[in-house]
Amino acid sequence: MTQTAPSEKALVPFVSVDNMMRLIHRIGIEEMLRGLAEYIEADFKRWHLFDKTPRVASHSAEGVIELMPTSDGEVYGFKYVNGHPKNTADGLQTVTAFGLLADVASGYPVLLSEMTMLTAMRTAATSAVVARLLAPRASTVMAMIGNGAQSEFQTLAMKAICGLEEVRLFDIDAEATRKCAANLAGLGVTVTECSSAEEAILGAQIITTCTADKQYATILTDNMIGSGVHINAIGGDCPGKTELAPAILHRAEIFVEYPEQTRIEGEIQQLADDHPVTEIWQVLTGKAEGRRAEEQITLFDSVGFAIEDFSALRYVRDQLDRTGLYDALDMLADPDDPRDLFGMLQRSRPS
Ligand SMILES: NC(=O)c1ccc[n+]([C@@H]2O[C@H](COP(=O)([O-])OP(=O)(O)OC[C@H]3O[C@@H](n4cnc5c(N)ncnc54)[C@H](O)[C@@H]3O)[C@@H](O)[C@H]2O)c1
């Protein structure tokens, strides 16, 4: 039997870094952040349909490699992601990622995508979805502490989704702050470079911490946090890796993605296992209250959950036909007779 060309199902749409960047520019960064936010919100609202599990983490002295799977019963997805805080010193990213969607009915992959860019976009979109629910009314100023890879995305999502007008930057590395300020110039947000975290949080209603350090760090101390702010804590996302003084956690109303994972990885690893937290999906569906008073301190203890990646991949998949921004990857062996895998190999032998 001669081998015909791979069937359509054997060719998996692959979104490279290059095509992801084209896609973001084609749609527009802020428009895509809003689109991702819609998909994330829609999936959080159908929370009960999803398989949920804390991500599978492999820790080393330098960092962590994680797998993040989930399924809504029709589509399965996972992301591979690493976190290596010392990488930037070697000219490498702290976080890199790729991900896959598959058809549950056949088990065949239907999308393979870069997710380093997409993770920055989905993390920022998630932060903004949550800030829109929890931040004080008319929040227009954000402190951005940690001005690395995620920082511009965080700022633009808060602008596109929450109406942010000013960002106040601080990083222990002044070079990172200069980079972030230069990247944000002309994008419609007033940028103020600050020389301390204390200075950055002056007048801010939203405080985002997005630093990388593989140890318990104290980016915010208790005396720095007044009433009536929303803290968007992004960087504490591994056992032993946190950013906030425990006293802040005791004063704040804490909101999380998936408690089973956040208790292992988030700021709340510093608290008792039964410390009360509210799940974001409950607020989004009206099952739980968000901010109850202007003077309250709300904290989004963000670690990044598999459903956010699933939503982001679902969004990207929905753009493929319209944009054509993908390659067809010859990824699945596809013999004409499904049981004749060996025959396919034999027929491919060079003569
Ligand atoms: N919650 C999520 O969903 C999610 C998603 C992506 C990344 N992250 C986490 O966010 C963090 C930042 O990621 P990134 O890709 O921007 O990393 P990055 O290495 O590019 O940037 C981190 C920045 O933090 C700065 N920093 C370190 N210690 C600091 C301190 N004490 N005060 C002020 N600045 C300090 C560094 O100088 C660096 O510029 C990482 O810890 C990463 O694991 C979380």
The ligand as a MOL file (V3000), in Angstrom:
LIG
                    3D

  0  0  0     0  0            999 V3000
M  V30 BEGIN CTAB
M  V30 COUNTS 44 48 0 0 0
M  V30 BEGIN ATOM
M  V30 1 N 0.9540 34.5120 38.8880 0
M  V30 2 C 1.1600 34.2080 37.6280 0
M  V30 3 O 0.2370 33.7860 36.9200 0
M  V30 4 C 2.5140 34.4200 37.0480 0
M  V30 5 C 2.6980 34.3690 35.6550 0
M  V30 6 C 3.9480 34.6620 35.1290 0
M  V30 7 C 5.0040 34.9480 35.9840 0
M  V30 8 N 4.8080 34.9440 37.3360 0 CHG=1
M  V30 9 C 5.8860 35.2670 38.2700 0
M  V30 10 O 6.0690 36.6630 38.1840 0
M  V30 11 C 7.4170 36.9910 38.5320 0
M  V30 12 C 7.9830 37.9600 37.5440 0
M  V30 13 O 8.0900 37.3330 36.2720 0
M  V30 14 P 8.9060 38.0420 35.1110 0
M  V30 15 O 8.7890 37.1390 33.9320 0
M  V30 16 O 8.4900 39.4600 34.9880 0 CHG=-1
M  V30 17 O 10.3800 37.9630 35.7390 0
M  V30 18 P 11.6600 38.8580 35.4060 0
M  V30 19 O 12.8280 38.1140 35.9640 0
M  V30 20 O 11.6720 39.2410 33.9660 0
M  V30 21 O 11.4260 40.1820 36.2680 0
M  V30 22 C 11.4530 40.2080 37.6570 0
M  V30 23 C 11.9590 41.5870 38.1050 0
M  V30 24 O 11.8430 41.6550 39.5320 0
M  V30 25 C 12.9240 42.4540 39.9870 0
M  V30 26 N 13.0870 42.2390 41.4250 0
M  V30 27 C 13.6200 41.1590 42.0800 0
M  V30 28 N 13.6110 41.3700 43.4130 0
M  V30 29 C 13.0360 42.6000 43.6030 0
M  V30 30 C 12.7370 43.3830 44.7600 0
M  V30 31 N 13.0340 42.9300 45.9650 0
M  V30 32 N 12.1470 44.5850 44.5820 0
M  V30 33 C 11.8430 45.0630 43.3420 0
M  V30 34 N 12.1280 44.3800 42.2090 0
M  V30 35 C 12.7110 43.1630 42.3450 0
M  V30 36 C 14.0900 42.0070 39.1270 0
M  V30 37 O 15.1370 42.9480 39.1390 0
M  V30 38 C 13.4100 41.8440 37.7510 0
M  V30 39 O 13.5180 43.0260 36.9950 0
M  V30 40 C 8.1570 35.6580 38.5900 0
M  V30 41 O 8.3360 35.3350 39.9570 0
M  V30 42 C 7.2320 34.6730 37.9200 0
M  V30 43 O 7.3770 33.3670 38.4330 0
M  V30 44 C 3.5810 34.6960 37.8790 0
M  V30 END ATOM
M  V30 BEGIN BOND
M  V30 1 1 1 2
M  V30 2 2 2 3
M  V30 3 1 2 4
M  V30 4 1 4 5
M  V30 5 2 4 44
M  V30 6 2 5 6
M  V30 7 1 6 7
M  V30 8 2 7 8
M  V30 9 1 8 9
M  V30 10 1 8 44
M  V30 11 1 9 10
M  V30 12 1 9 42
M  V30 13 1 10 11
M  V30 14 1 11 12
M  V30 15 1 11 40
M  V30 16 1 12 13
M  V30 17 1 13 14
M  V30 18 2 14 15
M  V30 19 1 14 16
M  V30 20 1 14 17
M  V30 21 1 17 18
M  V30 22 2 18 19
M  V30 23 1 18 20
M  V30 24 1 18 21
M  V30 25 1 21 22
M  V30 26 1 22 23
M  V30 27 1 23 24
M  V30 28 1 23 38
M  V30 29 1 24 25
M  V30 30 1 25 26
M  V30 31 1 25 36
M  V30 32 1 26 27
M  V30 33 1 26 35
M  V30 34 2 27 28
M  V30 35 1 28 29
M  V30 36 1 29 30
M  V30 37 2 29 35
M  V30 38 1 30 31
M  V30 39 2 30 32
M  V30 40 1 32 33
M  V30 41 2 33 34
M  V30 42 1 34 35
M  V30 43 1 36 37
M  V30 44 1 36 38
M  V30 45 1 38 39
M  V30 46 1 40 41
M  V30 47 1 40 42
M  V30 48 1 42 43
M  V30 END BOND
M  V30 END CTAB
M  END
